[in-house]
Amino acid sequence: MAGHSKWANIQHRKSRQDDRRNKAWTRVIREIMVAARAGGGDAAANPRLRLAIDKAKAVNLSADTIKRNIDKATGALEGVAYEEIRYEGYGIGGAAVIVDCVTDNRVRTVAEVRHAFSKHGGNLGSEGSVAFQFRHCGQLLFAPGTSEDAVMEAALDAGADDVVSGEDGSIEVLCAPAAFEAVRNALAARGLQAELAEVTMRAENPVALAGENAERMNKLIDALEDLDDVQAVYHNAEPEA
């Protein structure tokens, strides 16, 4: 989208996430438990669990803690039963918002999510109301200055769907969720380390916000991300350059 910087937007999001490092352990533990419960405790046979373990290691979660929570999820130890819930809604200026939660209490979670939307000028929508505006995919973002030819050759050889060059010089690689690990590993093997690498809900139709509207949208996103049961917040709002 003209006038917008994918790199700047990603860096802004990462900065907000860094401010919430005290919640990082809780979130990765829940992700490990949900992944293990859904696909089993053997990381070699469970790609989602492997990604969750990678996230846990990135925030310095100990191996013992990782194993203990896998055991809880698979029934080897007694633990809390978590479930995944996705909420969809609208932010400032009609921006689309998806909120992924992991909870042991649906009633509490929906009340908190609804309150955050209403307090900050948004509206909680129905299932499917905005999801069509996002693409479930693997996303890898490389900093401006990275060789586009090298990224494109490695990514496409590994099964990526698309390589997008940003106006700011950043390079974005997109792939199917199932191909994410293979694409990431192939790029890393050629010395190409992504600044951001995740399976995500990528916004397909950005909504430009400026001034007060951009500030209000940031407050809404912050309020949602601060909720204990929220794992991730996706939206299509972009600040004007």
Contacts in CASP RR format, 6 or more apart in sequence:
PFRMAT RR
TARGET T0000
AUTHOR 0000-0000-0000
METHOD contacts of the structure
MODEL  1
MAGHSKWANIQHRKSRQDDRRNKAWTRVIREIMVAARAGGGDAAANPRLR
LAIDKAKAVNLSADTIKRNIDKATGALEGVAYEEIRYEGYGIGGAAVIVD
CVTDNRVRTVAEVRHAFSKHGGNLGSEGSVAFQFRHCGQLLFAPGTSEDA
VMEAALDAGADDVVSGEDGSIEVLCAPAAFEAVRNALAARGLQAELAEVT
MRAENPVALAGENAERMNKLIDALEDLDDVQAVYHNAEPEA
1 206 0 8 1.000
1 208 0 8 1.000
1 238 0 8 1.000
2 167 0 8 1.000
3 167 0 8 1.000
3 240 0 8 1.000
3 241 0 8 1.000
4 167 0 8 1.000
4 206 0 8 1.000
4 208 0 8 1.000
4 238 0 8 1.000
4 239 0 8 1.000
4 240 0 8 1.000
4 241 0 8 1.000
5 167 0 8 1.000
5 168 0 8 1.000
5 170 0 8 1.000
5 241 0 8 1.000
6 141 0 8 1.000
6 166 0 8 1.000
6 168 0 8 1.000
6 170 0 8 1.000
6 172 0 8 1.000
7 141 0 8 1.000
7 143 0 8 1.000
7 144 0 8 1.000
7 166 0 8 1.000
7 168 0 8 1.000
7 169 0 8 1.000
7 170 0 8 1.000
8 168 0 8 1.000
9 238 0 8 1.000
9 239 0 8 1.000
10 141 0 8 1.000
10 170 0 8 1.000
10 195 0 8 1.000
10 196 0 8 1.000
12 239 0 8 1.000
14 196 0 8 1.000
16 221 0 8 1.000
16 222 0 8 1.000
16 225 0 8 1.000
17 225 0 8 1.000
20 225 0 8 1.000
20 226 0 8 1.000
21 59 0 8 1.000
23 228 0 8 1.000
24 59 0 8 1.000
25 59 0 8 1.000
25 61 0 8 1.000
26 228 0 8 1.000
27 102 0 8 1.000
27 231 0 8 1.000
28 52 0 8 1.000
28 55 0 8 1.000
28 56 0 8 1.000
28 59 0 8 1.000
28 61 0 8 1.000
29 56 0 8 1.000
29 61 0 8 1.000
29 65 0 8 1.000
29 69 0 8 1.000
30 82 0 8 1.000
30 102 0 8 1.000
30 231 0 8 1.000
31 52 0 8 1.000
31 55 0 8 1.000
31 102 0 8 1.000
31 231 0 8 1.000
32 49 0 8 1.000
32 52 0 8 1.000
32 53 0 8 1.000
32 56 0 8 1.000
32 66 0 8 1.000
32 69 0 8 1.000
32 70 0 8 1.000
32 73 0 8 1.000
33 69 0 8 1.000
33 70 0 8 1.000
33 72 0 8 1.000
33 73 0 8 1.000
33 80 0 8 1.000
33 82 0 8 1.000
33 102 0 8 1.000
34 73 0 8 1.000
34 82 0 8 1.000
34 83 0 8 1.000
34 84 0 8 1.000
34 102 0 8 1.000
35 46 0 8 1.000
35 48 0 8 1.000
35 49 0 8 1.000
35 51 0 8 1.000
35 52 0 8 1.000
35 73 0 8 1.000
36 46 0 8 1.000
36 49 0 8 1.000
36 69 0 8 1.000
36 70 0 8 1.000
36 73 0 8 1.000
36 74 0 8 1.000
37 73 0 8 1.000
37 74 0 8 1.000
37 81 0 8 1.000
37 82 0 8 1.000
38 48 0 8 1.000
39 45 0 8 1.000
39 46 0 8 1.000
39 48 0 8 1.000
39 49 0 8 1.000
40 46 0 8 1.000
40 49 0 8 1.000
40 73 0 8 1.000
40 74 0 8 1.000
41 49 0 8 1.000
41 70 0 8 1.000
41 73 0 8 1.000
41 74 0 8 1.000
42 49 0 8 1.000
43 49 0 8 1.000
43 50 0 8 1.000
43 53 0 8 1.000
44 50 0 8 1.000
47 178 0 8 1.000
47 180 0 8 1.000
47 181 0 8 1.000
49 70 0 8 1.000
50 181 0 8 1.000
51 180 0 8 1.000
51 181 0 8 1.000
51 199 0 8 1.000
53 66 0 8 1.000
56 65 0 8 1.000
56 66 0 8 1.000
57 66 0 8 1.000
68 77 0 8 1.000
71 77 0 8 1.000
72 78 0 8 1.000
72 79 0 8 1.000
72 80 0 8 1.000
80 104 0 8 1.000
81 104 0 8 1.000
82 102 0 8 1.000
82 103 0 8 1.000
82 104 0 8 1.000
83 102 0 8 1.000
83 103 0 8 1.000
83 104 0 8 1.000
83 106 0 8 1.000
84 100 0 8 1.000
84 101 0 8 1.000
84 102 0 8 1.000
85 100 0 8 1.000
85 101 0 8 1.000
85 102 0 8 1.000
85 103 0 8 1.000
85 106 0 8 1.000
85 109 0 8 1.000
85 110 0 8 1.000
86 98 0 8 1.000
86 99 0 8 1.000
86 100 0 8 1.000
86 101 0 8 1.000
86 127 0 8 1.000
86 131 0 8 1.000
87 98 0 8 1.000
87 99 0 8 1.000
87 101 0 8 1.000
87 110 0 8 1.000
87 113 0 8 1.000
87 124 0 8 1.000
87 125 0 8 1.000
88 96 0 8 1.000
88 97 0 8 1.000
88 98 0 8 1.000
88 99 0 8 1.000
88 124 0 8 1.000
88 125 0 8 1.000
88 126 0 8 1.000
88 127 0 8 1.000
88 128 0 8 1.000
88 129 0 8 1.000
88 130 0 8 1.000
88 131 0 8 1.000
89 96 0 8 1.000
89 97 0 8 1.000
89 98 0 8 1.000
89 99 0 8 1.000
89 117 0 8 1.000
89 122 0 8 1.000
89 123 0 8 1.000
89 124 0 8 1.000
89 125 0 8 1.000
89 129 0 8 1.000
89 130 0 8 1.000
90 96 0 8 1.000
90 97 0 8 1.000
90 122 0 8 1.000
90 123 0 8 1.000
90 125 0 8 1.000
90 129 0 8 1.000
90 130 0 8 1.000
91 97 0 8 1.000
91 117 0 8 1.000
91 121 0 8 1.000
91 122 0 8 1.000
91 123 0 8 1.000
91 217 0 8 1.000
91 220 0 8 1.000
91 235 0 8 1.000
91 237 0 8 1.000
92 121 0 8 1.000
92 122 0 8 1.000
92 209 0 8 1.000
92 213 0 8 1.000
92 214 0 8 1.000
92 216 0 8 1.000
92 217 0 8 1.000
92 220 0 8 1.000
92 237 0 8 1.000
93 207 0 8 1.000
93 209 0 8 1.000
93 213 0 8 1.000
93 217 0 8 1.000
94 207 0 8 1.000
95 207 0 8 1.000
95 209 0 8 1.000
95 217 0 8 1.000
95 235 0 8 1.000
95 236 0 8 1.000
95 237 0 8 1.000
96 130 0 8 1.000
96 133 0 8 1.000
96 134 0 8 1.000
96 203 0 8 1.000
96 205 0 8 1.000
96 207 0 8 1.000
96 235 0 8 1.000
96 236 0 8 1.000
97 117 0 8 1.000
97 122 0 8 1.000
97 130 0 8 1.000
97 220 0 8 1.000
97 221 0 8 1.000
97 224 0 8 1.000
97 233 0 8 1.000
97 234 0 8 1.000
97 235 0 8 1.000
98 130 0 8 1.000
98 131 0 8 1.000
98 134 0 8 1.000
98 201 0 8 1.000
98 233 0 8 1.000
98 234 0 8 1.000
98 235 0 8 1.000
99 113 0 8 1.000
99 224 0 8 1.000
99 230 0 8 1.000
99 232 0 8 1.000
99 233 0 8 1.000
100 230 0 8 1.000
100 231 0 8 1.000
100 232 0 8 1.000
100 233 0 8 1.000
100 234 0 8 1.000
101 109 0 8 1.000
101 113 0 8 1.000
101 227 0 8 1.000
101 229 0 8 1.000
101 230 0 8 1.000
101 231 0 8 1.000
102 229 0 8 1.000
102 231 0 8 1.000
103 109 0 8 1.000
103 229 0 8 1.000
105 229 0 8 1.000
108 229 0 8 1.000
109 227 0 8 1.000
109 229 0 8 1.000
112 227 0 8 1.000
112 229 0 8 1.000
113 124 0 8 1.000
113 224 0 8 1.000
113 227 0 8 1.000
113 230 0 8 1.000
114 124 0 8 1.000
116 220 0 8 1.000
116 223 0 8 1.000
116 224 0 8 1.000
116 227 0 8 1.000
117 123 0 8 1.000
117 124 0 8 1.000
117 220 0 8 1.000
117 224 0 8 1.000
118 124 0 8 1.000
119 223 0 8 1.000
120 216 0 8 1.000
120 219 0 8 1.000
120 220 0 8 1.000
120 223 0 8 1.000
121 216 0 8 1.000
121 220 0 8 1.000
122 220 0 8 1.000
131 201 0 8 1.000
133 203 0 8 1.000
133 204 0 8 1.000
133 205 0 8 1.000
133 236 0 8 1.000
134 201 0 8 1.000
134 202 0 8 1.000
134 203 0 8 1.000
134 204 0 8 1.000
134 234 0 8 1.000
134 236 0 8 1.000
135 174 0 8 1.000
135 201 0 8 1.000
135 202 0 8 1.000
135 204 0 8 1.000
136 177 0 8 1.000
136 199 0 8 1.000
136 200 0 8 1.000
136 201 0 8 1.000
136 202 0 8 1.000
137 161 0 8 1.000
137 174 0 8 1.000
137 175 0 8 1.000
137 176 0 8 1.000
137 177 0 8 1.000
137 199 0 8 1.000
137 200 0 8 1.000
137 202 0 8 1.000
138 174 0 8 1.000
138 175 0 8 1.000
138 176 0 8 1.000
138 177 0 8 1.000
138 179 0 8 1.000
138 180 0 8 1.000
138 183 0 8 1.000
138 198 0 8 1.000
138 199 0 8 1.000
138 200 0 8 1.000
138 202 0 8 1.000
139 172 0 8 1.000
139 173 0 8 1.000
139 174 0 8 1.000
139 196 0 8 1.000
139 197 0 8 1.000
139 198 0 8 1.000
139 199 0 8 1.000
139 200 0 8 1.000
139 202 0 8 1.000
140 155 0 8 1.000
140 172 0 8 1.000
140 173 0 8 1.000
140 175 0 8 1.000
140 183 0 8 1.000
140 184 0 8 1.000
140 187 0 8 1.000
140 194 0 8 1.000
140 196 0 8 1.000
140 197 0 8 1.000
141 170 0 8 1.000
141 171 0 8 1.000
141 172 0 8 1.000
141 173 0 8 1.000
141 194 0 8 1.000
141 195 0 8 1.000
141 196 0 8 1.000
141 197 0 8 1.000
142 151 0 8 1.000
142 170 0 8 1.000
142 171 0 8 1.000
142 172 0 8 1.000
142 173 0 8 1.000
142 192 0 8 1.000
142 194 0 8 1.000
142 195 0 8 1.000
143 170 0 8 1.000
143 195 0 8 1.000
144 168 0 8 1.000
144 169 0 8 1.000
144 170 0 8 1.000
145 169 0 8 1.000
146 170 0 8 1.000
146 171 0 8 1.000
146 192 0 8 1.000
148 163 0 8 1.000
148 165 0 8 1.000
148 171 0 8 1.000
150 190 0 8 1.000
150 192 0 8 1.000
151 163 0 8 1.000
151 171 0 8 1.000
151 173 0 8 1.000
151 187 0 8 1.000
151 192 0 8 1.000
152 163 0 8 1.000
154 186 0 8 1.000
154 187 0 8 1.000
154 189 0 8 1.000
154 190 0 8 1.000
154 192 0 8 1.000
155 163 0 8 1.000
155 173 0 8 1.000
155 175 0 8 1.000
155 183 0 8 1.000
155 186 0 8 1.000
155 187 0 8 1.000
156 163 0 8 1.000
157 186 0 8 1.000
158 175 0 8 1.000
158 179 0 8 1.000
158 182 0 8 1.000
158 183 0 8 1.000
158 185 0 8 1.000
158 186 0 8 1.000
158 187 0 8 1.000
159 175 0 8 1.000
159 179 0 8 1.000
159 182 0 8 1.000
159 183 0 8 1.000
160 173 0 8 1.000
160 174 0 8 1.000
160 175 0 8 1.000
160 179 0 8 1.000
160 183 0 8 1.000
161 174 0 8 1.000
161 175 0 8 1.000
161 176 0 8 1.000
161 179 0 8 1.000
162 173 0 8 1.000
162 174 0 8 1.000
163 171 0 8 1.000
163 172 0 8 1.000
163 173 0 8 1.000
163 174 0 8 1.000
164 171 0 8 1.000
164 172 0 8 1.000
164 173 0 8 1.000
164 174 0 8 1.000
165 171 0 8 1.000
165 172 0 8 1.000
166 172 0 8 1.000
173 183 0 8 1.000
173 187 0 8 1.000
173 194 0 8 1.000
174 202 0 8 1.000
175 183 0 8 1.000
177 199 0 8 1.000
180 197 0 8 1.000
180 199 0 8 1.000
184 194 0 8 1.000
184 197 0 8 1.000
187 193 0 8 1.000
187 194 0 8 1.000
200 232 0 8 1.000
200 234 0 8 1.000
201 234 0 8 1.000
202 234 0 8 1.000
203 234 0 8 1.000
203 235 0 8 1.000
203 236 0 8 1.000
204 236 0 8 1.000
205 236 0 8 1.000
206 236 0 8 1.000
206 237 0 8 1.000
206 238 0 8 1.000
207 236 0 8 1.000
207 237 0 8 1.000
207 238 0 8 1.000
208 238 0 8 1.000
208 239 0 8 1.000
208 240 0 8 1.000
209 217 0 8 1.000
209 237 0 8 1.000
209 238 0 8 1.000
209 239 0 8 1.000
209 240 0 8 1.000
210 239 0 8 1.000
210 240 0 8 1.000
211 240 0 8 1.000
214 237 0 8 1.000
214 239 0 8 1.000
214 240 0 8 1.000
217 235 0 8 1.000
217 237 0 8 1.000
221 233 0 8 1.000
221 235 0 8 1.000
221 237 0 8 1.000
224 230 0 8 1.000
224 233 0 8 1.000
225 233 0 8 1.000
END
